[in-house]
Structures are given as C-alpha cells and as structure tokens.
Amino acid sequence: MLPFAAARLRFLLIHRRRWPLILLLVSLLFFFSISGYLEEFLSGFLSIFSSTPSHVSSPRVLNVPIPPFLLSPVNACSTPPFLLILVTSAPSHRDRRDAIRQTWGSLASSTDSASLTLFVLAVPKSSEEKAALMHEAVTHRDIIQANFTDSYRNLTLKTITGLTWALEKCRGAQYLLKTDDDVFVNTMFLTQFLRKANGPQYMGRLHWHVSPSREPDNRHYVPQEIYGGNYFPPYCSGTGYILSREAAGHILEQVRSGPWLAVEDVYVGILAQAAGIAPRHVARIAGSMAVPHSTCCYRTMFTSHGLTPKGMQEAWKMLKEAANHWCPSVVLLYCKLFGQLLEKGEDGVH
C-alpha cells in the first residue's frame, strides 16, 4: 500500500501545482466570453465562408426601389464627415432628437469627432405632426424624409432610405453608423477606432443562429414565403451597426423590388451575405444592452442602448466631466455583465 500511497501523493502534488494555471485559464475564458472579445475573435472567421464582393457600381446606378425624398438636408455634407450617423426616429420622438442634438450629436461633438448626425423619418399620419416635423426640419436642417408612412413595419424601408441618401448625397463620408434615437454614442472613441479599420466593414453586436418568428401576432413575424430558412445568417443588431462606404454600396446593390423583411437588421444581414460581406462583432458596441449608468461605461462603450432623454443628458454630462477620468481595464467586463442583466429585447431579434 505504501508505493500506491506515495504515487497518489505525487499525483495530487503535481495537479495541485496546476490548479493556479487552470483557475487562470478559466478566469481568462470567462473574461473574454462575457466581455465579448471571444465573440469578436470568432467572428473574424466568418469571412472565410463569404464570397469576395465584386466591384461596387456608382451610387447613381444602384436603382434602389425607394419612394422619393420629401426632405433632404441641403449642404449637410458640404464638408464631408468621416462618420455619418443615421438615426432612425419616429415623428413623436422630438424629445429624443433634441436630447441627441444637445449631447453627442451636437455641433461641438460633431466637430471634435469629424462626424455628422442626421435623423431619418417617414411621413406621420396626423396633419399636426406633419406641420411640427416640417418646422423642426427647417429649424435644424438635419432631417431626411421619404414619402411613405412612418410605422414599425416600414423600418426596413426607412433604413434602406437612409443608406441610399448617404451614398447619393454624402459621398465623402467614409463610414456610416445606423442607430436608434434611444442610443448614446461615444462619437470620439468610435471615430478613433474606425480610423484604424480598412476594407469593407459591417460591424456591430453580432447575433448568431437566430430563428425566424412564424407567429403572425409577433412584431418580428417573418412569413415562410419571404424567408424560408430555419435560421437567419449572422447579422448585427439594428440598435447600432457600422458600414464602411464600400460595404454599404455592395449591400444596396443586393436590394430587389418585392416584399422585404420587416426586421430591418436581419434584412441588412441577408443583403450583406448576398454581397459577400461578413459581419464583425465589436465588443464595445452594446447592441440592445442597457449598460450601467456610469461614467466608465459611457467612456468604454461605443454605444449604449435604452436611454431616455434625461438619461442621455446625464450620460453626456458624465462624459464631459470625466475627460481625464481613469477607468480600470476590467470595466468592460462590468459593463457587459450587468448590461446583459438589463438587456432589452424580444424573441432573440434585436
């Protein structure tokens, strides 16, 4: 029994020395998984399964089937921005648009970050809203509007309208960010990140292996005849995704007439797959997560979802007052871990 006991003791001692290494590896795996860096790394392999995009045509011959523009900001891109931000908004959300104009979409922020923020809307139903929107457009000169009814089911048309306007009217913009009017954007850090990118880019919070909803009462309902697959291709959350100008051109070339998916971010993902553009996960884009209301999270994340106009003002104040504020390197883990607990979304489609 003594030789057996000695061998067992040696075995335990050897493995005991390995426990710190095992714990370290488990901790690193946890950090990279929760923070999103593991997903960011894995998304890099999606390009292996994508075809190479062909040469993009001139925006003048894209022939995208959209209604005519009713409002188009004149000379908005006379000085081309590096980053054009297209915010989809509803006519009744004037308070959200004003909050963005006063915070991250303000002239001062746009100048510092070489960005330009415009709002994409359709036609409201009431005459009062039409008049109010016209007055707002004349006052701020930052509204893009096309001739179709403003509704949730028309969100895909609204997004395609905004991207088409960008390629036709703002040709100097190198990147486009499509986002929503309840999203806070750290424009300065985002443009710094984008200046290091190159080639066709389609980036955001990636959704994998999402099934279409076949329930007619669900707002994300997708009929079998429009999309027959069991799973959507990987796509970026519509709360905030980035397209390089080149990628946007390739994607719009895939737009065809006929019924479109009402789930706009999924539809853009399908168009991107058809164009041979692989999506890329970016850990610092929150997607549908409402990250903790803290200085370091707003400094660390490129986007943060689900803010009220008051929250937008508070976040901007935090960011301005914390210009030299130090944040620990693990803050991304904190923001993402608690953000996932606060996440807003339905049915796996965001």
Number of C-alpha atoms within 10 A of each C-alpha: 6 7 8 9 10 11 12 12 12 12 11 12 11 11 12 12 10 12 11 11 11 13 11 12 12 11 12 12 14 14 18 16 14 19 21 24 18 16 18 21 14 12 18 13 13 13 14 9 11 16 13 12 17 9 9 16 12 11 18 10 8 18 13 17 14 15 12 11 14 13 19 17 17 10 11 17 16 11 12 17 23 19 27 26 26 25 26 23 22 21 18 12 12 16 13 21 23 16 22 23 17 17 24 24 23 16 15 12 19 20 13 11 20 18 26 25 22 22 23 25 27 26 19 19 12 8 10 10 14 14 12 13 20 15 12 15 18 12 10 12 18 20 25 24 26 22 15 18 14 20 16 15 16 17 21 19 23 26 22 21 23 25 24 22 20 24 21 13 18 19 15 17 22 17 25 27 23 23 25 22 25 23 25 30 27 22 22 18 14 19 19 11 11 16 12 7 11 8 9 20 22 28 23 29 28 23 20 14 12 16 15 22 19 12 11 10 8 11 14 22 15 20 14 12 8 11 15 11 11 12 13 18 20 22 31 26 26 25 27 28 27 27 23 21 24 19 24 27 22 23 26 22 21 16 18 12 9 7 8 17 21 18 21 23 23 24 20 25 25 21 22 26 21 18 23 20 25 28 30 26 27 23 24 22 28 28 29 25 26 22 26 19 16 13 20 20 24 22 24 19 22 23 27 30 24 21 19 16 23 12 15 23 18 17 25 22 13 18 21 14 11 15 9 8 12 10 14 7 8 10 16 22 18 16 26 25 18 14 21 16 12 15 17 14 11 11 12 13 18 21
